[in-house]
Amino acid sequence: RIDVPATAAACPGETHGMHFSDQEKQLLKDGVKEFYGQHPLWKKIKDKYPEVFAARTTVDLKDCYRNMVKTGAADAIKSKHPKVKWTPEEKDAVKEGIKLFGTNAWATIKKHFGLILERRSANQLKDCHRTMLRNGVVFEENADDDDEEKMVDDALLSPETKAKLEQDKNKKKKKRRRSSTKAKQFFNKTSAIATALGRGRKKIKKGP
């Protein structure tokens, strides 16, 4: 445990009301500069100075730094991967990809429009689609999964994309077959129960 001067400046959210000393604050700022962009940031700083921050939690460090930023005593932490505004071409590629492959093939869409969507991840495509939906954008999807090959020009697809589409198509067919089999089994089971109940009612009506 460290001895903290009684005159140390307050930092809200500190463990047991212990104020951060000037030394702690300086090491906290040094740690942010050293481990900027790394995860988990606050744990790395705490592990870097175990003796100084022995009585602090990672939440304490985060809260204190946040308050230093508010008072101008420290620089704000900016993301190493700032948000990049979507271009009209990228949005059109997402819309066209959904028209060709549906809404569950983001990796395939990214690969198909590789040059346009090069800087986007599959998850970002999904988020973009969700945002455009909230903004009232209407998407045209392929109504029949079995007709995907009619909608897509095979000459534009890479062998990997073709294989992925075929694999997805086979999975959907197997899933439909399993659902159909389960439905038939359920129907047969309920029919048998209904028949048995019907026979029971007839016996009751006839009596002994």
N, C-alpha and C positions, 0 to 999 in steps of 0.2 A: 504493500500500500504506500502511496506517495503522500508527502506532506504538502498540502495546498495552502498557499498564503491566504489569510483571511481577507486581504484586499483584492483578491483576484476578481476580474470582471465577471459578471453573471452571464451564463449561457442557458436559456430555458431548456428544460427536458433533461437535465443532468441527473445521474444516479444519486439518490439520497440528498439532493440539493447541493451537492459539491460543485463549486464553481471551477471552471477551467482556468488553469494558470496561463500566463503569457507563453511559457515554454510549451505547454500542451497545444495551445493554439498555433504556434509557429510550426511545431512538428506535424500538426494536422494539415496545415497548408502545404508543407513540404511533401507529405505523403500523398496528397491529392495530385500534386505535380508529377511525382514519381510514378504513381500507379494509374494515372489518367487513362481511361478507356479499358481498364482491366476489371475483371469480375471475380470475386466480390471485392469491391473497392475498399470498403470500410474494414473488412476483416484483414485484408492485406496490410492496411495501415496499422491496425492494432497489433498484428503479428510482427510488424517491422520494429515497433517500439513496445515490447511486452512489459517492460518495467514502468515506463511512463504512463501507459494506458491500462495498467493492471486493474484499476478500480472502475474502468469505463466499459460500457457495452458498445457494440457496433452502432446501435440506435443512438446512443449518446453522441458518438462522433458525428453521425449524420446530422442530428439535430443542431449540434453546436456549429457545424460548418454552414448549415443553412441559415442560421441566425447571423453568422459573420457576413454572409453574402448580403443579407438584408440591410445590415448596418454599413456595408461598404468596406468591411475589414478583409474581405476575401473575394476572389473572382468567382463568378458563377461557373458551374461545370457544364460545358456544352457537349452534346453528343458527337462522337467521332463519325457518326453516320447520319448527317442531317437529312431531313425529309426533302426529297426532290419532287417537284411538281410534275404531275403526269402530263405528257404532251397529248395533243389530239390524235397523233398517229398511234401512240401506245394504247389509248382508250379504244380506238377503232380496231386495233389488233385483238384486244380482249373481247370486244363485241363479236368480231368475226370468228374468233376461236370458240366462243360459246355456241355460236351458230353451227360450227362444224363438229365440235367434240362434246358439247354439253357443259354442265357446271361442276363436274367431278373429275376433270382431266386437266388440272392447272399445269402440271409438269409437261403434258403433251402439248398444250397451247404454247407454253414458253419455248419448247423445242421447235415447234412448227414456225413460230414467228421469231426465230433466234436473233436476227439482226435488230429488229425493232424492240424486242423485250429483253435484250441482253443484260441490262442492268437491274432487272426486276427478278424477284424470287417467285416461286409458285404461290407462296403464302401472300405476297403482295398483290398478285393477280386476284386472288380470292377477296382480299380486302377492298381492292379497287372495284370489283363487281358489286360488293355489298354497299359501298359508298354510292355508286351510280344508281343502284336500286332505290336507295333512300332519296336520291335527288330526282326520282321519277323517270329514269331512263328505262325504256322498254327493250327487252332482249328477245331476239328470235332464236329459239332453240330447236334442235333437231327433234321432231316429234317421235320418230320411230328409230330406236337404237339399231334395229336390224338393217336399216337403210343407210348406215353411216358411210359405207363405201360408195354409195351413189352421190352423196353430198360432197365428198372429198376427191380432189383430183390426185390420183395415186402418183402421178409424175412429180408432184410437189413434195411428197412425203419421203423422208429418209427410211431406210430399212428398219432402224430401231423404232421409229414412230409407227410404222406398219405393224411390226411385231407387237408393240404395246397395245395398239388398237384391237388386234386380233385376240390378244390375251384378255383384254377387258370385255370384249364381246363374248368370249367363251365363258368367262366368269358369270356374266349376266344371264346367259342361257342356263348354266348349271343352277344358279340361284332361283330362276323361274321354275325349273323342273322340280327342285326341292320343295318350293312353296306349293306347287301343284300337287305333289305327292302327299304333303302334310294335309292339304285341304281335303283330298280324297279320303285319307285315313280318318280325319275328323268327321267327315260326312258319314262314312261307313259306321263309325262308332256311335254317332248320335242316332243314326237310323236304327241300329240294333237296339239301343236303349228305348227308342220310341216304340219299336215293335214289341219289346218285352213289356212295356207299360200298357200298351194296347191290349195284349193278351191278359194281363192282370185285371184290367177293368172289365173285360168280358166275363171272366171267372166270377168276379164280385157280383155282376149283374145277374148271372145265372143262379148263383147261390149254390148251397150244398145239394 
